[in-house]
Amino acid sequence: MNNNTNRYFIELAYKGTHYHGWQIQPNAITVQEDLNNALRIISKENIETMGCGRTDTGVHASQFYAHFDSIAEPEEIKIWIRKLNSILKNNIFIFDIHAVNSNAHARFDATSRSYSYYIAKHKSIFLRDLMWFTPLKLDVNYLNSLTEILKSVKQFESFSKTGIEPSTFECELTEAIWIEHEHSYQFTITANRFLRGMVRAIVGTMYEFNKSQLPASLLLDIINSADRSKAGHAAPPQGLFLEQITYPYLTKLSQSPFKI
């Protein structure tokens, strides 16, 4: 980081339906690319953002953080929020921009991440981009017996995308729960970190368990196998939301209007 620049965390939300995920990639429209371009227009600087993580094509975020460096002072930065929201596409919304220490890192400093996956009970033309519809009735009590198994383990290689070798397959889960609403089901999971494709793989696996009413002990066998092919198919992307990121030095939480 240049000594003449300041570091900022930008807090945003986005609807991922028409994006190929967060991270810049060739020949594809991504959230990061649109955000970088908007920041460069306003700042007249060659700003590059670093996100708190990745989301896949079609996945949403009701809270997401990225950091960037700029020569602009904090008082000037606050004016950028309105300007950014005026030029960004309607699928991205900026909540706030926080001044942070020069060594703060949006990805590595996050202490927890929370995702929710939403399944609609009835087909809806209005929610089809935000929920997975299935006519199958879910047994929430049964599904929560499966979540107890998830919370008792730390190795999640069976739910990680193949062909990707992270430094470790270990994750510390602090929450995993299914909730039934009037018109939908919601699965929420919180951990210190997640593997690529992990949440959708878990949801898809539990859905198949519910469909066949498999013994809960079989889930532990799948986890211990460390074999992605033993687990179920990944649930579709549109039902998945990254909903909360926590940092030891940020206490303000935005109330996202995009939360279902």
N, C-alpha and C positions, 0 to 999 in steps of 0.2 A: 504493500500500500504506500502510495506517495505521501510524504509528510505534509503536503499542502491540501490533502483531501480528507474528507470526513466519511465515516461509514454509517450507513442507514439500513434499517430493516423496513421493507415495504410489506404491508399487510393487505391481502387481497382475497377475493373470491372469484371463482369462474365456473361457468357451465361448460363442460368439456365435450358436449355433443359433437360439435363441428371442428374440434381440435384433435390433432394426433398426439395428445398428451401434453405435458408441461415442457419437456426438454427439446431444445432446438435440434432438428434433424434435416438432412437435405431433402428437398422436393416435397416438403410437408408443412402444413400450417400448424404452428404450436403456440401455446400461451406465452412461453418465454420470448419467442421472437416478436410477437405483437407488443409485449411489455417493454422489451429493450428498445424497439423502434419508437414507442411513445416517449420513453424517458430521454432518448437522444434528441427528439424534436424539441422538447421543452428545455433541456439543459444545454443544448449545443455541445455536448460532450459525447465521447464514444463509450457510453455506459454499458457494462456487461453485468447481468444479474446472476446470482447463484441461489438456486432454489433450496428449500428445506427438504426436498425429496423429488421423486418422480411420480407422475400419474400416467396411466395408460390411455390410449385412445378411447374417448367416450366417457372417461371417469371425471367426476366433478370435485370441486373443493369449495366448501363454505368457509374455510379459513386456511390460508396458505401464506407462508413467509418467504421472502427472498432478500438477500442483502446486495448492496451495491455501494460503490464509492463515488463521491462527487466533490467538486471544489465548492459547491453551494453551502451556505451556512444554514443551520436549523430553521431560522426564521423564514428564510426564503423557501426552504423545502416544503413547509406547511402549505404554501400557496400552490405547490405542484399538484396536490390531491385533487382539487377542483378541475385543474387544467387536464390532468390525466384522464379523469372520468369523462371529460367532454370530448376527447379525441379517441379514446379506446372504443373498441367494438362493444356492443351491448352485452356480450357474453363475459365481460371482465368488469369487476368493480373494485376500486381501491378504497379501503377503509381508513388507513392511516399510514404515516411514515414516521418511524421512531429513530432518533439518534442513538447510536450505541458505541461501545468502545471499538477501537480500531482493529482489535483481534477477534471481535465477535463473528460467529459463523452460523448462518441460517441452518445449515445441514448438521454440522457436527455438534453444535451446542444444544440442540433440542433434547429435552429430557424425556418427553413422551409424545406420542402421536395417537390420535383417536380417529377411527373410521366407523362409519355406519353404512349398512347395506339395507336397502328398502325393497320390499316385495309387496306388490299390490294384490289385493284379494279379488279385485274386479278389473276387467280391461278398461282402460281409459285412454282416449286419444290425446288428452291434455297432459297426462303424466308418463306417457310411454318413453320419453327421453330421460326420465328421472327415477323410474322404478322398473323392476322386472316383474312382469305379470305371469302368474302361474295359477291354474285352477286348483292345484293341489292344496288341501287344507293342511296347515302346519301345526304340529303338536308342540307348543312352546315348552311345556314341562319336559317332554322328552328331549327336545333340542338343548334345553339348559342342563340336562344331565350330561350331554356331550361336552358342553362348555366347561364343566367341572374337570373333565379329563384334559382339555386343552390347557387349563390354568395350572395343572399339576406337572406339566412337562416344560422343557426349555428348548428342545431341538425340533425344528420345523422344516427339515429338508424335504419331507414328503409333500409340502405345500409350496415349494419354491419352483419358479420357472426353470426348466432344464436348459443346459448350455450356458448357465450363468454361475460363476464360482465366487460367491461372496467370501469375505475373510472368515466369517463364521455363520453357521445356520442357527445360532442360539439367539433367542428373543425372550425377554422378560415380560410376560403378560400380567397386567394388573386388573384387567376387566374383560369379560366376554359374556354377553347376555343377550337373550332374545326377548323382545317385548311385543305383545300383540296390541295393535290399535284397532279402531273401529273398521278402517278400510285398508289396513296394511299390517305387515310385520316388519320389525326393525331389529337388525343384529348390530350391536355395537361392540367394538373391540379396541382396547388400549394397550400399548406396549412401548417399551423404550425404543424399539426399532422393528421394521418389518422387512421381509424378503420380497423380491419381485414377484408379483402375482399371488402373494400369500393369502390376502383376505378373500379374494374371489375364489381361490382354490378351497379354502375352508368352508365358505358358504356353499359352494357346489357340492362338496363332500357331505356336509350335514343335510343338505336337501335330499341327496340320494339315500342317506341313512333313513330320513323321515319317510321317504317314498316306499322303501322296502321294509321299514321297521327292523333294521338290523340291530343286533345286540351291541350295546354301547362299548363293550370290551373290544370289539373289532376295531374301533377307532384307535385304541392304543396300539394294536398290532400294526396298523397302517403307519402311525407315527414312528414306531420303533423300526420299521422296515427302511426308513430313510430313502424311500423310492417313490418318486412323483407318480409313476404309473399305477401305483396301488390306490392312490386317492382318487376322488371324483373329478369330473370335468369342472373347469372354472365357470362360475356364474357369469352372466353377461355383464358388460362394463357399466351400463347406464344406471344401475341401482346403487353404485358405490360412490360415497362421498368421503373425502378427507375433511374431518370436521373440527379438529382442534390440534394445535401444536403448542407445547409449553416450553418455556425457557426460564432459567433461574433468575434472569434479570428483567423479564417483562411480566408485569402483573396485570396490565390492562387487557381485557378480552372484549372483542367486538361482538355485538349481538347481530349475527348474520341474518338478513332478511331472506336468505335463500335456504335456510334450514327447513326441511320438510316436517 
